[in-house]
Amino acid sequence: MRFRPFLPALSLLPALALGPAGCGGKEEVGMPPLTPEPGDSRLVDVTAPAKDSLPARLVLYKYLRGIAAGNVKVCGLLAPAYDRAAFGRAGGCRSGGLAAARAKLRPADLAALRGVTVPVCDDGPGEGQYTVAFGDLKWKGDPARPGGVLAANYTLGKTGARWLITG
């Protein structure tokens, strides 16, 4: 009797060619739904409904991480009034204010900002606004020092369809 090892391999080809649909499975083309990583503290909010405050908290998260990276695109997350208050004039963040503010931060502060998360916020001061205290931010290691561009409190409000840092 001759042994033919390639015959069993040939019997698998039709199943491989059909993919998961050949086994009765449904072939999916799209991306799976995005789910939070276990322990992702950006998504934990005990003081405001998470589904309501998450977009606002993500704006502050992006802003603080953007300061660490020196990314002037985060200036678009600021309301004009806050831009004037924090950087001296309207458009001050984009026109050198962010770079100047970053230069005043210690290297340890910049390193801390790379690992900051915004797990909680409080309702108010106005209707549809949230406030995040600097002390409520979570850090991977040692926290940054407040002061300068790192405010004691951040107020987030919705302007049209966008959340912005308003105070």
Salt bridges, closest charged atoms under 4 A:
ASP40 OD2 - ARG42 NH2 2.90
ASP45 OD2 - ARG57 NE 3.45
ASP109 OD1 - ARG106 NH2 2.75
